[in-house]
Structure formats: structure tokens, C-alpha cells
């Protein structure tokens, strides 16, 4: 617990909400993310400026109080879970700080909601391409701290590609500004890259300058039914060789069934093993599609096609699900899926697969049979995950494609990661956060 003196001091730096001021539900919401792992915040701080964040971090160092940076808490790895730490929320830091039409770029505080930044870019006649289902609640700082991607990675890449400059309060309480408003800066390594994907273990991102793109022209969207996963990859190769894809998403029959049951949507085709939603700029010469396909004829039909894909996570949440977010090299993906399904059958658990196949990212969802006890399902899920991670290591893939390491994948990361890489991360942690107060228990 915080002492009265600590409460008083922190309260002069930013708004402080104490646990006793919240209901159990409210405190739980502040203390966890979408994993719903149990947590308990020591208190919640709501700073509004970088300087306030610096004051808090310096005081926390003096008092040896640990801090969990908190954005929209939309992560699936436990990176924002507080277990006796102070939660430092960036939700009040949501202002636009500058616009640059020449780069072009937007400078914002890190607590800005992703969809708000997208709207700001649109008002400038431009486009911020990092987009995903949680854009309406995720925050820019959290997106950067987890190197977020989404449905358009196949064309635009991860958010790392759009970070022009950062302002960070390091774990030692120093303000570090990296980058600037110029495309070319060859004055040594870009230290800002160390904070992209760092999950808050080195410091807190408080401001960001993000490059913008031209807005895509009118787009075409197709929903395609495929007989097997090899056909998914064949279609992807054909598309990539002829058009500039904006998105290429796949999902299996189990995903479709979950969406149908939860959303009340009809079958778009006869039930087949795999489906693809593809999007590209209209006017491009598209290769002839040799499979059952529907090309959207209206904006409403586009939304309907995307709903089949974007409603999967919500639909699966009605069941007990264990998630695996992985990257597999495309030439090995069919083999990985075949072996994963075989192992799931042996364990007598259902597996539902969907993802951003265009960039090699699959979401492997283990679904508990309704009669299976929770403990038994957890044990079987861990057995499957161990098998999966061993396969991924042999295939030179990644055990975390876009959700990070957090708490949930920390042990697996330390087990499977290159030892020198882990040693380097720990050395960097000592430089930026010598008292180990930033997001303890996460990543390393």
C-alpha cells in the first residue's frame, strides 16, 4: 500500500485514483487487459504532460515503486496487467501537438485513440494505414510499444514503419527525444527503435510523430471460398504478382461457424474448409480467380464481407478459448497447419484458425469442448502450445506475431529465444531502467 505521504506527493503530480475509490469491477478493469488475467493496481495516475510523467517516474525511482504503463489495455499477452504496481494511464494525454503537410506527419500525445488519429489524418486529406479491430479503443503509445500491425501489413508494414520521432520518459526518469521532422538523419543509431515493441520495459512513450500516406483510391473487396490451405497460398501468390494488395485475410470453416452463430450471418457459399477476404485498389488488373468468389458491389456488401473476418474474435469469446498468435514462413505454413490440426485432434480439442496470412501471421485458437473441465483444457492447451512453439522454432517463425510477450509468453520467450538476444535486452534494461521499476515481470 502507498503511505499517506506517497499519496500526497503523487497527488500533486497528476490525478491519483486510489483503489478504495473504485468498485471491484472498475479496479479490475484498470488492472488488466483483454487477457482478463487477475490484477490489482496500487493506484491509478492520470498525467496530462510529458513533464508530469517524468516527475512521477523520478519519484517512483526514489521510493522504489513499480509502474505499469497503461494505454487502451487491448492487448492479449498480459503486458498491461498490474499486480501491486502503480498504473500510469496515458488516457488524458490525447492531444494533437503538430501537423506537417510536407513530410507529411502528425505529432500526437501517446494516449490518442488510434481511430482519432486516423480521423485527423483523413481531415488532412491523408491516411494513417495501421488499422485493426481495436482501433476504436487502442492508443497510439500502446500500438508503438507493441509494434502493432493489423489487416494492412501486407502493403504498409507494421507501425514501426511510420514512427518518425518519439518522446520517451525512460525508466530512470530522463526525457529522451529521438528522430525529428526530416526523412534523412544519419547521426548514429535510431534509439527510438529500441522502444518500438518494448512493451514499456524501458520507459514510457509520451509523444509520437507518425508519417502519413496518401489515401487509397476506391477499393475492391472480394470474398473467396477455397478447398484447402494450399489453394489459399496459390491465390496469394497470384494476387501478389499482379496487383498491390491492401489486405489478404483468411479464416477456416470453424471461424465461419462461430460468426454465423454469434452474429446471425448467413453462409456466403456452401461450407468449404477455407475463406479469404482480399482488398485492393479498384482499377487494377486482377488475375482470374479459379475458385468460388464474390466481389462486393456496394459499400454495404464490403462491410458485410469484412464482418465475416472481423467478428471472429468476438464470436469465439462466447466459448472458452486459448489463443496462440504466431508467425510462420509462408512456404512452411501449410505444413504447420496440418501438424497443428493433427496434434489438436490427438488432444481432443477443437482448433479454429484465422489471420493475416498475407504477412505470415496466424491466430491459432484452441476451443474447449463444452464438457471438458477448465483445468484439463488448460493442461491440454499448454501441451499443444509447447508442441507448436517447438515446430515454430524449427521453421524459423515467431511465437508472437503481433501481441507481444507480456506475462503470458515470457517463459516461452526466454526458453526459445537466442541467449545473446536475451542478454542484450537485459543489458538495455539496466541502462534505461536501472532500478527495475518499469513494467516488472514482463518480457524478460
N, C-alpha and C positions, 0 to 999 in steps of 0.2 A: 504493500500500500504506500501511496505517497504521504509524506509528512505534511502537516499543515503549512510549514514553511515552504516546501516544494510546490504545493498547490498555489500558494500566494505568488511565488515567483513566476511560475508558468502562466498564471492568470494575467500577469502584466505583459506577457509577450504575445499572447493570442487568446482567443476564446477557448476556454477549457471546459469540457463537459465531463463530469465525474460519473462513475458507474451508478452511484445511488440516485442520480437524476434521470436515469433511463429505466424503462421496463426491461424485463429479462429478454424479450424478443428484440427490442432495439439494441441492447448491448450485444446480443449475439450477432446481429446484422453488422455492427461496426467491427466485430472481432473476427470475421471470417470472410470467405469469398464464395464462389459458386461450388466449391467442393463441399461446403457446409461442414467442414471439419470443426469440432468444438474449439472455441477460443474464449478468452476473457481479457478484455483490454483494461489496462491500468487507468486509462483515461483517454479522452479524445481531444486533440488540439486542432484548431481550425485557423491557421495563419492565412494572411492575405498578401504577403510580400516575401520576396527572397530574403530580405533582411530579418524578418521575423523568424523565418525558418532557420537562419544562421544563429540567431540568439537562442532558439530552442535547442539546437544541436550542441552548441557550446555549453549550455547549462547541463544538458544531459551527459555530456562528457565529464564535466566537473563532478556530477552526482552519480555517475555510473548507472544511468537509467537507459535501458534499451528502447529503441524506437522501431516501429513498423510503419514504413511509408504506405499510404493508402490512397488509391485512385478510385476508379469505379467499382472495384472489387468484383470484376467479371472473370477472373482467372480460374483455371481448372487444375492448378498444381499446388495450391495452398500457399502461394507466395505472399498473400496479404493477411494471413492468419496471425492474430496476436494471442500469445499465451503468457500473459503477465507483463507485456510491454505497453508503452505509450503508443497509441495510434496517432500518427500525424497525417491528417487528411488534407488533401490539396483541393477539396471541392469548392473552397471560397476563392481560389486562385484561378479564375476563369476568364480573365480579360484579354482582349486583343491589344498587343503592345505596338504593333507596327505593320505596315503593308509596303511591299516593294514590287511595283509593277514591272520593273526591268528584269529582275532575276528570273522569274517572279517568285515571291515568297511571302509568307505570313509569319509574324512573330507573335506568339501567344504564351500565356501562362500555362503551366503544365496541367492544371485542373480543368482545362476546357474540354467539354464533351466532344467526342470525335465528330458526331453529326453536326455540331455547331460549327466546327472548323470547316467541314465540307460545305455548309451553307455560306460561310464567309467567303470561301474560295469561289463559289458559284456567283455570289454578288459581284465579284471582281471579273466575272466572265471567264473564270479559270476552273481548275478541277484538282481536288486532292484525292488520289486514287486508292488510298488504303481504306478498305471497306470490308465489314463483316457483320454478322448478325447482331453483335453487341454495340454497334456504333452509336446507338441512342443512349447508352449509359456508360460505356468505357471512356476513359480520359486519356488525353494525349500523352501525359507523363507516363502513365501505365503502359500505353501502347509502345512507347520508346523503351521503357525498362524491360519489356518482354519481347522487343523486336517483332511486333505484330505483323501479320500478313493479311490473310483473308482471301476473298474469291478472285481478286485480280492480280495475284502474284505472278501468274504465268506471263503477263505483259509488263507489269510495273515493278515487280520485286517487292521485297519486304520494306518496312518503314525506314530501315537503315538507309535506303537509297535516297530518302527525302529529307534527312536531317542535315541542315546547313550549319546550324550553330546551336549550342546548348549553354544554359547556365545551370550549374550544379552546386549544391552545398555538400561538400564531402563529409564523410563520417567524422573527420576531425574538426569540422566547423568552419572550413575555409570556403570562400566563394570562388569557384573555378569557371571561367568563361572560355569556351572553345569554339573555333570556327569564326565566321563573320559573314558579311554580305558580299562576298566575292566568290566566284566559282573556283578560282585557282589560288591556292595558298600552300606553298611548298616550304613552310618554315618548321619542318620536323614532323614527327608522327602526330596524327589527329587524336588527341587524348579523349575527345568526345566519344569516339567509337568504343572506348572501354566501358562506357556507361550504358550503351545501347545493348539490351539483353542482359544487363547485370542484375536485374530483379531487386534493386535497391540495396545490395550488399556493400556497395562502395560509397553510396551517398544518395541524395535526393535531387532529382531533376526538377527544377522550378520554372524554367522558361525554355522555349524552343523556337528556332526559326526553321520553318519547313518549306521546302521547294514545292511549287505547284506545276501542274501540267496544263496543256490545252484540253478543253473539254472534248470528249469523243463525239464524233458525228452520230447521227441516228444509228441505233444498233439493231441487229437482228438476233433473235433468240430462238434456239431450236431445242426440242425435247426428243430424244432418240432412244429407242429400245434396242438392246443388244443381246446376243445369245450367250456370250461368255466374256471373261475379262480380257482375253487375248484380242477380241474384237474392239474393246474399249481402247486398247493401246494402238491398234491398227488405225482406228479412226483419228486418234490424237495425232499420230504421225502424218496422216494425210492432211489434216487441217493445218498443222504447223508448217508444212512445206508449201502452203499456198496462200494462207491468209494470216493476218495479225490478230490472233485470238485475244479477247478481253478476259474470257473465263472458260474453263473446261472442267466441270464438276461431275462426279459420278456418285451413284448410290445403288445399293443392291435391292433385291425384292423385299428383304426384311425391313429395310428403311421405308419403302413404299407402303408396306402393310401398316407400319406404325403410324405413318402420316395419315393414311386413309382412316384408320380407327379413331385417331385423335382429332383430326381436322374435318373429317367428313367429306374428303375429296374423292372423286370417282377415279377408277382406273383410266389412265390416259391411253393405254394399249392393253392387249392381253398380257397377263403376267409373264414376265421374262426374267432371267437372272440379273440383268444389269440395265441401268438407265444413265444417260448423260444429259446434262444441261450445258449447252455451248452458247457463247455470246461473242459476236464480232461486229465490227463497224459495217453497216449496211453499204452495199455497193461493191463489196469485194467479190471476186470470182470464187465461189465456193466449190470444192470438189464434190462430185456426185456422191450422195450418201447411199450406200448399198443396204441400209437397214431401215426398219420402220422409223419414220421421223415426222414430226410436225413442226413447222416453222410458224412462230406466233404472227398473227395477222392484226393484232391490236396491242396497245399498251396494257390493257386488262389481261390479255392472254399471256403476255410476257410475265406479268406479276404472278399469274396462276402457275406458269411453268417453274418460276423461281420458288414458289411456295412449296412445291414438292421437295426441293432441296433444303431450303432454309428453315423448314418446320421440323426437320428430323430430330434435332437435339431436344426441342421442347416436347415432341411426341414421345421420344424414348424415356424422358424424365418421369413418365407415368408409371414406369417399371423400375425395379432395382437394377442399376447399370453400373458397370465398372469400365472406365474409359481408358483407352490407350491411344495416344496421339503420336504417330511415328512418321518418319520419312524413309522411303525405300528407293534405291536407284531404279529408274523405270524398267531397265532390262530384266530386273530380278523381281518385279512386283507381282507378276502372275504366279511365280513360284512361291513367293512369300504367302500370298493369299491362300493358295492351295494347301500349303503345310499348316497355316494357321487354322483353317477350317477343319482340317483333319484332327488337329490337336483339340480343338473345341469339342468336336464330336466325341472324342475319347473321354473327355472330362464331363460329357453330358450337359454342356451349357450351350446356349444359343449365342451366335456371334452375328452382329449387324455391322456392315461396313459402308462408309461413305467418305467423301473427302475431296480435296483439291488435287485430283490425280494429275492435272496438268503440270504441277510443280512437285510431284512425288510424295505428297502428304496424304496419308490415310488416317481416318478415325476408326479405330477398331473398338467396337462397343460390345462388351460381354453382358448378356441379359440373363438374369436369374430365372430359372423355371419357377413358376408360381408356388410349387410345393416344396422348394428347396429352402432349408434353413439358412439364415443370414451368415452364420459362421462358416457353414460348409461352402457357401458361394464365395465368401471372401478367400477361403483357402484354395479353392479351385481357380479363382481369378489370379491369385498370386502364382500358382503353378503355371498357368498359361502365360502370364507376363514374363516369368523367368525364361520360359521356352522362347517367347517372342524376342526378348532382348538378346538372347544368345544368337538367334538367327540374324537379327539386325546387325550385330557385331560382325558376323561372318560375311554379311552382304555389304558392309561399309555404309550402313544407313545411320539414322539418328533415332534415339529413344524419345526425343522430344522435338517435334517439328515446329510447333508454334506456341505452346502453352507454357514453356519454361520448365524449370526443375522444381522450384519451391520446396515444400516439405515432402510431397508425395513421391518425387523421383530422386530425392537426394541420395539415398542409399544406393539405388541402381546406378546413378551417375558416377558416384565415387567408385563403384565396383567395375564399371565398364569403361570409364574414361581413361585416356592416356595419363600416366602418372605424372609426367612432366607438366602437362597442362594443368592438372590439379595443383601441383606445387607452385606454378606461376600465378594462378588465381589467388592462392593463399598469400603469396608474397605481395600481390597488389592490394589485397585486403589489409595487410599490415601497413602499407603506405597510406591508403586513403582513410582507413578506419582503425587506427592503432588500438583503440580501447574496445573494439568489437561490440559497438552499440547498435550498428545498423542491421536491421532485419536478421537477428540471430537465428540459427537453426535452418537457414535456407541455403540452397545450392551446395555450399561447401562446409 
